[in-house]
Structures are given as C-alpha cells and as structure tokens.
C-alpha cells in the first residue's frame, strides 16, 4: 500500500525508451507490493527517453524522475538511490526481462542478508554469446572476491538503503553498475546471497552492443578489480613475469650454454616492481575504505540529527 509516511521499500526502475513495457512493469510491481501489505513507493528514472516512457510510467502509478538527457543506465540507478526514501531498495530493469513477481523472493532474504541478487538460471531466455561472456565474468569476479559469484551483471537486486548510499559515488554511469556494487558489497564485508530467477527476452531493441560494450566492460572489470582488491591482480602478473624471466634465463644457461641475458633480468626486475606497486595499491585501497567509511558515518549522523 502507498503511504505519505517513509516507505519500507523503494522500487527503482531505470528506463530509457521503454514505453512498450514500462506501464506493465509498474502495474505488476504495484500489485505485488500491495499483496505484501507494506509501505512502498515505485520510482521510475527516465534517462532522457525520446518516447512516452515518463508519461506512461506516471499514469501507471510510479513517481517519475527525469534526466534532461541520456546519461546512462548506471546514472539512472544512482539517481534512484539518492532519491529513494525506503529502508530497502529493489532495483529491476524496465525492459520486461525481470518479473516483478520475483520481488518477494528477494525481500525474504533481506532479514538475513545485506543484499540479495536475482541470478539468471538455465530457464532464462538469454543469448549464447552473453551466457559465455557472463560465465567468464563470474569466474573472474569469484577469484577477486574469494567467493562464488553466481551472476555478476544481474540488475535485479534488493539491498539495504544505507549500504547502497555508501557506495553510490563509486558506481559508474554505464551498464556496469551491478558489477561495481557487487564487488563493493563483498569486499567491504557485507553479506550477499543469490536467488535463482528466470528472465524473459527484453521488449524492444537491446541497448548493449557486444563488441563495443563488451570490450569496455572488460576494462571496467579490471579497473574495479584493482580498485577493490589490487593484489589479486598484481600478484599473479608479478609471478608470471618472474617465472617467465627465470625460465628463459635457465633455458639460455642450460640449453644454449650462454648467460641468462638482459631479457631475463628485465622480466625478473619488472616482476619485483609490479609486486611493489601492488603492495602500495593495497594500502591506498585500505586508506580509501577508511576515509569513505568515516565520511559516510559523519554524513549519516548529520542526516539523522536533522530528522530528529
């Protein structure tokens, strides 16, 4: 049920040119939340749409926030996080891929976990090339996080508002915001769980281009990995460089009866340099965590005093 009081749950739906699907998504989400008999609000963030997305979402019962021009899917989510009033935030796409009927399954987990993510199962209507790419991303993210990541790129999730606001400034403006949020939550020691869901084909044309966005996503994933866990990236690179230099040097000495050579010396020296850079990056990351936590704690205390 809707209320003028502070809602328990805020639903955030980023949308760009989703006039064909947004009305149905908002109405179904509202029906599901009414059945739960809790206070809620539905926020559609229109990312500079050129169609009737905003008007249709408003007519369906959502509160609409409009970007004056297209900034990005991640930017729309960040706007939703900043404006949402609920204690728990639920994020889902406005293109019809996610079923609002799965929202209660995520909310059930929020009594125990800090974030619950809808992980696409084998019954999901997905493309083969995206399944392969997601499998690679999930394996790499699992290595970085030191725990199994079932679906790194899923945009269907529930998270405690206080935690989402802690990381909102770190989120990129692009489609890769789920990746950043997942790594930030796990590496900061918050709890995460996955709920298997079946997704549908999106309504309308996909806004993600495989080559352009795939290459950009890989770069962003590497950047995020070095941001949250530098040694998990620098250490294996350093080891490989040292092993290559040592192996090539031994090959020259044992097989060619020659000296180890400048190439081996350079590789082994650079491996030490990379290792030291990793150590420094690890310390910088730790300092950034501490400063972010202090700033957010101060901001939260100030906001709490204003409400009182």
C-alpha positions in Angstrom: 0.0 0.0 0.0 1.2 3.5 -0.7 1.7 6.0 2.1 2.9 9.5 2.7 5.0 8.1 5.5 8.5 7.0 4.9 8.2 3.8 2.9 9.7 0.5 4.0 10.6 -0.4 0.4 11.5 1.7 -2.6 11.5 0.1 -6.0 13.9 1.7 -8.5 13.3 1.2 -12.2 15.8 2.8 -14.7 14.3 3.3 -18.1 15.3 4.6 -21.5 12.8 4.5 -24.3 10.8 1.7 -22.6 7.3 2.9 -23.5 6.3 -0.6 -24.7 7.0 -2.3 -21.4 7.2 0.3 -18.5 3.5 0.6 -17.8 3.0 -3.2 -17.4 6.1 -3.4 -15.2 5.0 -0.6 -12.9 1.4 -2.0 -12.5 2.7 -5.6 -11.8 5.2 -4.3 -9.3 2.5 -2.3 -7.5 0.2 -5.3 -7.4 2.9 -7.5 -5.9 3.8 -4.9 -3.3 0.1 -4.4 -2.4 -0.2 -8.1 -1.8 2.7 -7.9 0.7 0.7 -5.2 2.7 3.8 -3.0 3.3 4.5 0.7 2.7 6.3 1.2 -0.6 7.0 3.6 -3.4 7.9 3.0 -7.1 10.4 5.3 -8.7 11.0 5.3 -12.4 14.1 7.2 -13.5 13.6 8.2 -17.1 17.1 8.5 -18.6 16.3 11.1 -21.3 13.8 9.0 -23.2 12.5 10.2 -26.6 9.2 8.4 -26.3 6.3 8.4 -23.8 8.2 6.4 -21.1 7.8 9.0 -18.4 4.1 9.7 -19.1 3.2 6.0 -19.2 5.1 5.3 -16.0 3.4 8.2 -14.2 0.0 7.1 -15.4 0.7 3.6 -14.1 1.3 4.9 -10.6 5.1 5.5 -10.4 6.9 8.6 -9.2 8.9 9.7 -12.2 12.3 11.4 -12.1 13.5 12.6 -15.5 17.1 13.2 -16.7 17.2 16.1 -19.1 19.3 14.0 -21.5 20.6 10.4 -21.7 23.4 9.9 -19.1 23.4 6.2 -18.7 21.7 3.2 -17.0 24.0 3.4 -14.0 23.4 7.1 -13.7 19.6 6.5 -13.6 20.1 3.9 -10.8 22.3 6.4 -8.9 19.6 9.0 -9.1 17.1 6.5 -7.9 19.3 5.6 -4.9 19.7 9.2 -3.9 16.0 10.0 -4.1 14.6 6.7 -2.7 13.2 7.0 0.8 12.8 3.3 1.7 15.0 1.3 4.1 15.3 -1.4 1.4 15.8 -0.7 -2.3 14.7 -3.1 -5.0 16.2 -2.5 -8.5 14.9 -4.0 -11.6 15.0 -3.2 -15.3 12.2 -1.6 -17.1 12.5 -3.6 -20.3 10.5 -6.6 -19.2 13.4 -9.0 -18.6 12.8 -9.2 -14.8 9.5 -10.5 -13.4 8.1 -8.2 -10.6 6.5 -11.4 -9.2 10.0 -12.4 -8.0 10.4 -9.3 -5.8 9.0 -11.1 -2.6 11.7 -13.8 -3.1 14.4 -11.2 -2.8 12.8 -9.4 0.1 12.5 -12.7 2.1 16.3 -12.7 2.1 16.7 -9.2 3.5 16.1 -10.3 7.1 19.4 -12.2 6.9 21.5 -10.7 4.2 22.6 -7.2 3.2 22.0 -7.7 -0.5 20.0 -10.3 -2.5 20.6 -10.7 -6.2 18.4 -12.4 -8.8 20.7 -14.9 -10.6 19.6 -16.0 -14.0 19.1 -19.8 -14.3 19.1 -22.1 -17.2 15.4 -21.4 -18.0 16.2 -17.8 -18.7 15.7 -16.5 -22.2 19.3 -15.4 -22.9 21.6 -15.4 -25.8 24.5 -17.8 -26.1 27.3 -15.2 -26.5 26.1 -13.4 -23.4 26.0 -16.6 -21.4 29.6 -17.3 -22.4 30.7 -13.7 -21.5 28.8 -13.8 -18.2 30.5 -17.2 -17.3 33.9 -15.6 -17.8 32.9 -12.5 -15.8 31.6 -14.6 -13.0 34.7 -16.8 -12.8 37.0 -13.7 -12.7 34.8 -12.0 -10.1 34.7 -15.1 -7.9 38.6 -15.1 -7.9 38.6 -11.4 -7.0 36.0 -11.7 -4.2 37.3 -15.1 -2.9 33.7 -16.4 -3.0 31.4 -17.8 -5.7 29.6 -15.1 -7.7 26.6 -16.6 -9.5 25.6 -13.6 -11.6 27.8 -10.6 -11.7 25.8 -8.5 -14.2 22.3 -9.0 -12.9 20.4 -5.7 -12.5 17.6 -7.3 -10.4 18.6 -7.0 -6.7 17.4 -5.9 -3.3 19.8 -4.0 -1.0 19.7 -2.1 2.3 19.5 1.6 1.5 22.2 2.6 4.0 24.7 0.3 2.2 23.6 1.4 -1.3 24.2 5.0 -0.4 27.6 4.2 1.0 28.8 3.1 -2.5 26.6 5.3 -4.8 29.5 7.6 -5.7 31.6 4.7 -6.8 29.0 3.4 -9.3 29.7 4.1 -13.0 27.1 5.8 -15.2 27.0 2.8 -17.6 25.5 -0.7 -17.6 28.3 -2.0 -15.4 26.9 -0.6 -12.1 25.8 -4.1 -10.9 29.5 -5.3 -11.2 30.8 -2.4 -9.1 28.0 -2.7 -6.5 28.6 -6.5 -6.1 32.3 -6.2 -5.7 31.9 -3.3 -3.3 29.5 -5.1 -1.1 31.5 -8.3 -0.9 34.9 -6.7 -0.4 33.5 -4.5 2.3 32.4 -7.5 4.3 28.7 -7.2 3.8 26.6 -10.3 3.2 25.3 -11.4 -0.2 23.1 -14.1 -1.4 21.7 -15.2 -4.8 18.1 -16.2 -5.7 17.6 -18.2 -8.9 15.3 -16.4 -11.3 14.1 -17.0 -14.9 14.4 -13.9 -17.1 12.4 -13.1 -20.3 13.5 -11.6 -23.6 13.6 -7.9 -23.3 10.8 -5.9 -25.0 12.3 -3.8 -27.8 15.8 -3.4 -29.1 18.8 -4.1 -26.9 20.9 -1.1 -26.0 24.0 -3.2 -25.4 26.4 -3.7 -28.3 28.5 -6.8 -28.0 31.9 -5.6 -29.3 31.8 -2.0 -28.0 30.2 -2.6 -24.6 31.9 -6.0 -24.2 35.4 -4.5 -24.5 34.5 -1.6 -22.3 33.1 -3.9 -19.7 36.3 -5.9 -19.5 38.3 -2.7 -19.0 35.9 -1.6 -16.3 36.0 -5.0 -14.6 39.8 -4.8 -14.5 39.6 -1.3 -13.1 37.1 -2.3 -10.4 39.2 -5.3 -9.5 42.3 -3.2 -9.0 40.2 -0.7 -7.0 38.8 -3.2 -4.6 41.5 -5.9 -4.4 44.7 -4.8 -6.1 46.9 -7.8 -5.0 44.5 -10.3 -6.6 45.5 -8.7 -9.9 49.1 -7.6 -9.4 50.4 -10.7 -7.6 49.7 -13.2 -10.4 51.1 -10.8 -13.0 54.2 -10.4 -10.9 54.5 -14.2 -10.5 54.1 -14.8 -14.3 56.7 -12.2 -15.2 59.2 -13.6 -12.6 58.6 -17.2 -13.8 59.0 -16.2 -17.4 62.3 -14.4 -16.7 63.6 -17.2 -14.6 62.6 -19.9 -17.0 64.1 -18.1 -20.0 67.3 -17.5 -18.1 67.6 -21.1 -17.2 66.9 -22.2 -20.8 69.7 -20.0 -22.0 72.1 -21.3 -19.4 71.3 -25.0 -19.6 70.4 -25.3 -23.3 72.4 -22.6 -25.1 75.4 -22.6 -22.7 75.0 -18.8 -22.6 74.4 -16.2 -19.8 70.9 -15.6 -18.6 70.7 -12.4 -20.7 69.2 -8.9 -20.3 65.6 -10.1 -21.2 65.5 -12.4 -18.2 67.0 -9.7 -15.9 64.4 -7.2 -17.1 61.5 -9.6 -16.6 62.6 -10.5 -13.1 63.2 -6.9 -12.2 59.9 -5.8 -13.5 58.1 -8.5 -11.6 59.5 -7.0 -8.4 58.3 -3.6 -9.4 54.8 -4.9 -10.2 54.7 -6.6 -6.8 55.7 -3.4 -5.0 53.1 -1.4 -6.9 50.5 -4.0 -5.9 51.5 -3.5 -2.2 51.2 0.2 -2.4 47.9 0.0 -4.2 46.6 -2.3 -1.5 47.5 0.2 1.2 45.9 3.0 -0.9 42.7 0.9 -1.2 42.6 0.4 2.5 43.0 4.1 3.2 40.2 4.9 0.8 37.9 2.4 2.5 38.6 4.0 5.9 38.1 7.5 4.6 34.9 6.6 2.8 33.5 5.0 5.9 34.4 8.0 8.1 32.8 10.4 5.6 29.7 8.3 5.3 29.3 7.9 9.0 29.6 11.7 9.5 27.1 12.3 6.8 24.7 9.7 8.2 24.9 11.2 11.7 24.2 14.7 10.4 21.2 13.5 8.4 19.9 11.6 11.5 20.2 14.7 13.6 18.2 16.7 11.1 15.4 14.2 11.0 15.2 14.3 14.8 
